[in-house]
Amino acid sequence: MILTTALLLLFLLGFMGIAVDFGRFFVIKSEMQTAMDSCALAAAQELDTGPDALARATSAGKSAGNANKIQFQGEGAGLLDADITFSDSLAGTYSRAFAPVSKATYAKCTHTRDGLAPWLLQAMSGYTGDNQYKATNGVFALAVATRSSAQSACAIPVQINPRSGGAPNWGYTPGEWISALYDENSANASPAPGHFGWANLDGSTSATATKSELLGNGYCDLRTGDSISTTGAKFSASVEWNSRFGLYKNGAGNPSINTAAPDLSGYSYTSKNWSTQSGAAGDFLSRRATNRSYGDVTDTVNAGDTITGLNIKGGYKSNDMGTYAAGANALATHGGSRRLVQVPFVVGNVIKDWACVLMLHPIDSVKTTIYIEYVGNAASPSSPCSSAGMAGGTSGPLVPVLVQ
């Protein structure tokens, strides 16, 4: 009986080792697959044909992937730059320095976690004398993503009234500055052709909803053909609008507690510091890369007013960490893509198409004429506007989607 029991224990140990160790490997693989999925989706979002698209995609993919944990959430995923490659087709040749960059539309993330020693199967070596049971193993995961049209889109509560002409630009020129019609006396005024104005994208007439969407992530689940309500451009929404520039007042959020997140840069553009009144988006992207604040390299409201000619200092104070004005450190820590945003082209209160625009400057007065810059159609592969929504649409903004 002792001999029989010993043999049975050997078999039981083997089965337990298979169950425990292989189960552990499958858990680690599942965790790593989640990291690769996150990496590929984040990297694909940056493939906008720009000359620095691969560098941005690599950085975004690595950051998103490494935000995930493996080994039962006990260690980082460990992605490296070399784990992220690009191609112009799903079955194409992938490389880190794919060329031409403008043709890179697929992002692949792969990673292997080597050196995983078994837990129970090591004991089998003592019974059998076979050292292969305690050999280390590796776990591998792969994901590929690209961008495709979404079934729905997210936008901030702003609408653009097209000029003559249809898609893709509806009478506008990429790089053009578009002004708002400011009508404090009309509760439901649509912007005139060639201008923009506030919009109640949820179909309501609630000013509270408009403010909430400016503080938050806009309004989602929007589709081409949806009807919206309109409202005059009201100064009462300026506090919420300005939060996206890292300027905070009277309880309009705080980046340090993850409400009313700012953009990665608060640097602003008016006719004073950008006299051409066109094509500011490229300069904005370069300044955003180093988290320039409203005051550029000096984190004060006064410095920003000197640059722009605005009078934000009349109602906002200077403080580097979020109570009123967010400086470079706060923008880098809590910021995101909050000023390159999607807005709908609207004709007769019906959404016809989608634009990518840059919010150029904060609002300091009811008399201030507000400008946004038309960057291009949001469905363009070169659009720098990120979107959210379920893939599977036939037109409209592009969203990242896993394809492998």
C-alpha atoms as one frame of an Amber mdcrd trajectory, in Angstrom:
protein
   0.000   0.000   0.000   2.876   2.360   0.764   4.405   1.723  -2.663   1.051
   2.102  -4.389   0.319   5.324  -2.525   3.751   6.708  -3.400   3.179   5.992
  -7.089  -0.283   7.520  -6.935   1.122  10.624  -5.264   3.618  10.905  -8.092
   0.819  10.895 -10.667  -1.281  13.296  -8.580   1.673  15.650  -8.261   2.139
  15.545 -12.012  -1.508  16.354 -12.689  -1.505  19.086 -10.066   1.649  20.539
 -11.594   0.061  20.565 -15.037  -3.099  22.211 -13.690  -1.362  24.800 -11.521
   1.649  25.689 -13.672  -0.061  25.642 -17.046  -3.016  27.501 -15.544  -0.586
  30.119 -14.272   0.998  30.438 -17.709  -2.422  30.918 -19.314  -3.276  33.631
 -16.776  -0.012  35.446 -17.538  -0.660  35.096 -21.267  -4.150  36.538 -20.824
  -2.748  39.478 -18.868  -0.076  40.042 -21.495  -2.666  39.867 -24.280  -4.580
  42.675 -22.601  -1.375  44.721 -22.514  -0.726  44.055 -26.218  -4.308  44.986
 -27.120  -3.964  48.273 -25.234  -0.622  48.933 -26.885  -1.870  48.294 -30.427
  -5.023  50.385 -30.015  -3.109  53.337 -28.573  -0.404  53.130 -31.248  -2.900
  52.870 -34.122  -4.672  56.028 -32.915  -1.501  58.034 -33.618  -1.065  56.853
 -37.226  -2.284  60.083 -38.797   0.290  60.236 -41.663   2.312  62.942 -39.873
   6.117  62.864 -40.131   6.422  62.054 -36.418   3.519  59.569 -36.379   5.683
  56.505 -35.708   7.467  58.173 -32.789   4.153  59.254 -31.276   2.622  55.833
 -31.904   5.543  54.066 -30.259   5.374  56.303 -27.210   1.593  55.990 -26.891
   1.629  52.228 -27.414   4.370  51.621 -24.889   2.700  53.848 -22.287  -0.690
  52.163 -22.721   0.747  48.661 -22.751   2.905  49.179 -19.695  -0.062  50.560
 -17.777  -1.165  46.910 -17.599   0.274  44.382 -15.151   1.158  40.692 -15.565
   2.173  37.884 -13.190  -1.145  38.093 -11.334  -0.864  41.901 -11.501   2.466
  41.742  -9.706   4.821  43.259 -12.279   4.835  45.547 -15.300   4.328  44.247
 -18.813   7.836  45.358 -19.781   7.181  46.554 -23.336  10.099  48.088 -25.196
  10.219  50.330 -28.252  11.415  47.343 -30.279   8.148  45.504 -29.505   6.107
  47.982 -31.586   6.238  47.830 -35.389   4.239  49.199 -38.304   3.027  48.282
 -41.777   0.698  49.403 -44.559  -1.349  46.185 -44.528  -2.341  43.470 -42.087
  -0.247  40.825 -43.832   2.544  43.215 -44.842   6.109  43.553 -43.662   6.334
  45.238 -40.258   9.258  47.362 -39.113  10.098  49.958 -36.508  11.026  52.524
 -39.158   8.386  51.759 -41.753   8.578  54.044 -44.789   6.934  56.036 -46.089
   5.431  57.066 -42.767   2.308  58.375 -44.494   1.451  54.816 -45.545   1.765
  53.260 -42.074  -1.776  52.287 -41.096  -1.285  49.152 -38.975   0.418  48.905
 -35.579   1.633  45.577 -34.175   2.654  45.004 -30.559   4.436  41.779 -29.560
   6.182  40.767 -26.371   7.603  37.629 -24.789   8.029  37.164 -21.056  10.877
  34.676 -20.649  12.253  32.951 -17.576   9.007  31.722 -16.025   9.951  28.844
 -13.745   7.244  26.252 -12.916   6.070  25.942  -9.338   4.994  22.319  -8.808
   6.470  20.614 -11.848   9.942  21.264 -10.456   9.230  18.595  -7.868   8.829
  16.057 -10.678  12.545  16.356 -11.351  13.235  14.878  -7.925  11.010  11.885
  -8.606  12.067  11.234 -12.190  15.566  12.687 -12.421  14.484  14.577 -15.549
  15.581  18.214 -15.316  13.274  19.247 -18.143  10.424  19.487 -15.639  12.060
  22.498 -13.974  13.069  24.253 -17.184  11.896  27.850 -17.522   9.290  28.820
 -20.097   8.184  31.888 -22.011   4.780  33.433 -22.679   4.088  35.331 -25.916
   1.283  37.693 -26.989   0.565  39.710 -30.126  -1.999  42.299 -31.232  -2.501
  44.328 -34.411  -4.758  47.383 -34.725  -5.674  49.925 -37.381  -8.224  52.733
 -37.686 -11.633  52.482 -39.293 -14.823  54.535 -39.422 -16.917  54.548 -36.269
 -20.634  53.898 -36.018 -20.881  56.807 -33.572 -18.759  59.732 -32.437 -18.023
  61.998 -29.496 -17.949  65.805 -29.791 -17.833  68.900 -27.635 -21.031  71.043
 -27.571 -20.084  73.167 -30.555 -21.436  73.184 -34.113 -20.126  74.590 -37.390
 -22.489  75.989 -39.988 -21.118  75.052 -43.444 -20.564  77.517 -46.228 -21.351
  76.600 -49.800 -19.918  73.284 -50.924 -20.148  69.838 -49.456 -17.855  67.192
 -48.021 -15.142  66.883 -47.069 -14.510  70.508 -46.042 -17.946  72.126 -46.470
 -16.538  75.376 -47.816 -13.692  75.733 -45.305  -9.929  75.558 -45.835  -7.786
  73.482 -43.429  -5.913  75.897 -41.199  -8.633  78.565 -41.400  -9.801  80.342
 -38.250 -13.566  80.295 -37.686 -15.223  82.844 -35.427 -18.258  82.459 -33.194
 -21.344  84.624 -33.379 -21.794  85.866 -29.825 -25.467  86.585 -29.165 -26.259
  86.984 -25.499 -29.822  88.098 -26.178 -30.974  85.061 -28.129 -31.595  81.805
 -26.312 -31.612  79.555 -29.380 -29.677  81.266 -32.161 -27.970  79.126 -34.786
 -24.586  80.340 -35.982 -24.559  82.062 -39.357 -22.951  80.275 -42.316 -19.197
  80.418 -42.000 -19.286  80.577 -38.202 -19.542  78.297 -35.184 -21.661  78.382
 -32.036 -22.633  76.346 -28.985 -24.861  73.297 -29.468 -26.946  71.053 -27.253
 -25.851  67.778 -28.786 -28.155  65.751 -26.540 -31.155  67.469 -28.108 -32.018
  69.311 -24.885 -31.959  73.015 -24.124 -29.992  72.569 -20.906 -27.123  74.972
 -20.306 -26.006  72.668 -17.493 -25.529  69.832 -19.993 -23.432  72.083 -22.225
 -21.171  73.032 -19.331 -20.891  69.432 -18.161 -19.835  68.278 -21.627 -17.131
  70.946 -21.796 -15.788  69.832 -18.418 -16.073  66.161 -19.290 -15.481  64.231
 -22.497 -18.143  65.886 -24.601 -21.282  64.086 -25.751 -20.987  60.607 -27.245
 -23.169  58.204 -29.199 -23.707  60.807 -31.912 -24.406  59.742 -35.479 -24.576
  61.493 -38.822 -28.220  62.432 -39.342 -28.945  63.022 -35.646 -30.894  66.161
 -34.737 -29.530  68.600 -32.162 -30.683  71.770 -30.426 -28.830  75.064 -30.636
 -28.131  77.865 -28.242 -26.412  81.236 -28.368 -22.715  81.360 -27.459 -23.016
  82.310 -23.812 -20.269  83.756 -21.614 -21.641  81.618 -18.783 -19.873  78.601
 -20.325 -16.482  80.334 -20.358 -15.363  78.829 -17.058 -15.874  75.317 -18.400
 -14.349  76.171 -21.793 -11.277  77.641 -20.094 -10.688  74.517 -17.996  -9.413
  72.809 -21.136  -6.617  75.406 -21.208  -5.627  74.592 -17.619  -7.441  77.662
 -16.257  -9.746  76.985 -13.310 -12.202  79.164 -11.460 -15.168  78.880  -9.075
 -15.235  75.112  -8.717 -14.761  74.245 -12.391 -12.802  71.116 -11.588  -9.200
  70.543 -10.691  -6.727  68.426 -12.672  -5.129  67.030  -9.522  -8.336  65.183
  -8.655  -9.003  64.062 -12.223 -11.966  66.308 -12.943 -12.088  68.806 -15.777
  -8.826  67.567 -17.242  -6.764  70.167 -19.130  -5.054  69.682 -22.429  -1.364
  68.806 -22.377  -0.754  72.452 -23.274  -2.520  75.681 -22.380  -0.566  77.822
 -24.850  -3.083  79.963 -26.747  -3.388  81.805 -30.043  -4.912  85.198 -30.864
  -4.245  87.763 -33.575  -1.644  89.339 -31.281   0.742  86.370 -31.173  -0.402
  84.616 -34.382  -1.051  87.420 -36.817  -1.657  85.184 -39.853  -4.772  83.806
 -38.123  -4.295  80.457 -39.823  -2.342  77.235 -39.440  -1.643  77.279 -35.689
  -2.197  73.523 -35.180   1.348  72.539 -36.153   2.857  75.001 -33.695   0.409
  73.839 -31.038   1.466  70.192 -31.421   5.122  71.090 -30.986   4.394  73.150
 -27.869   2.153  70.428 -26.473   5.059  67.986 -26.697   6.805  70.020 -23.964
   3.653  70.934 -22.005   3.769  74.687 -22.539   1.314  76.416 -20.225  -0.949
  79.386 -20.893   2.081  81.518 -20.033   4.299  79.420 -22.340   7.471  78.891
 -20.268   6.275  81.075 -17.378   3.431  79.435 -15.493   1.366  82.503 -14.683
  -1.881  83.948 -15.986  -0.203  87.360 -16.351   2.417  85.912 -18.699  -0.307
  84.317 -20.822  -2.240  87.571 -21.058   0.922  89.328 -22.210   1.267  86.786
 -25.016  -2.378  86.751 -26.127  -3.615  90.223 -25.264  -6.518  88.703 -23.304
  -7.463  89.672 -19.735  -7.738  86.294 -18.005  -5.938  87.770 -14.984  -9.080
  89.792 -14.309 -10.790  86.686 -12.916  -8.168  83.963 -12.534  -5.187  83.639
 -10.238  -1.795  82.010 -10.811  -0.947  78.764  -9.075   1.130  75.961 -10.578
  -1.025  73.104  -9.282  -4.541  73.378 -10.415  -6.540  75.655  -8.127  -6.653
  78.371 -10.786  -3.939  77.959 -13.432  -2.201  74.697 -14.219   1.497  74.891
 -14.949   3.659  72.571 -17.024   3.950  69.938 -14.294   0.193  69.728 -13.784
  -0.429  69.635 -17.547   2.072  66.819 -18.033   0.678  64.821 -15.111  -3.058
  65.291 -15.619  -3.422  66.523 -19.209  -4.712  64.826 -22.332  -5.923  65.671
 -25.837  -8.540  68.263 -24.852  -8.189  71.046 -27.403  -7.948  69.096 -30.647
 -11.593  68.065 -30.674 -14.392  66.900 -32.927 -17.425  69.043 -33.666 -20.280
  68.418 -36.104 -21.096  70.235 -39.311 -24.782  71.056 -38.846 -27.374  72.098
 -41.429 -30.897  72.796 -40.244 -30.194  71.257 -36.815 -29.107  67.972 -38.467
 -25.548  66.589 -38.239 -24.124  66.246 -41.741 -20.447  65.495 -41.099 -17.585
  65.892 -38.606 -14.769  68.410 -38.285 -11.512  68.303 -36.364 -10.821  71.704
 -34.803  -8.318  73.326 -32.452  -9.657  75.374 -29.535  -7.370  78.386 -29.937
  -7.758  80.483 -26.797  -9.717  80.897 -23.555 -12.600  83.342 -23.097 -12.026
  86.411 -20.930 -15.049  88.576 -21.686 -18.532  88.620 -23.155 -17.122  90.990
 -25.760 -14.347  88.621 -26.852 -14.712  87.078 -30.310 -13.878  83.396 -29.948
 -11.967  81.533 -32.642 -11.352  77.896 -33.421  -9.107  76.585 -36.174 -10.498
  74.182 -38.754  -7.875  71.436 -38.967  -9.736  69.221 -41.442 -12.459  66.637
 -41.831 -12.409  64.326 -38.818 -12.653  61.270 -41.106  -9.356  62.088 -42.807
  -6.512  59.655 -42.055  -4.374  62.707 -41.283  -6.782  64.048 -38.643  -5.013
  64.566 -35.293  -8.340  64.433 -33.435  -8.795  61.285 -31.397 -12.274  59.811
 -31.215 -14.273  57.250 -29.329 -16.992  54.962 -30.598 -17.706  51.498 -31.878
 -15.974  50.587 -35.127 -18.023  49.365 -38.055 -19.343  52.549 -39.610 -19.137
  53.460 -43.279 -18.096  57.082 -42.845 -17.186  59.564 -40.160 -14.382  59.779
 -37.576 -11.772  57.039 -37.468 -11.361  54.951 -34.323  -8.752  52.304 -33.507
  -9.916  48.717 -33.897  -8.198  45.378 -33.223  -7.808  43.227 -36.320  -5.558
  40.486 -34.913
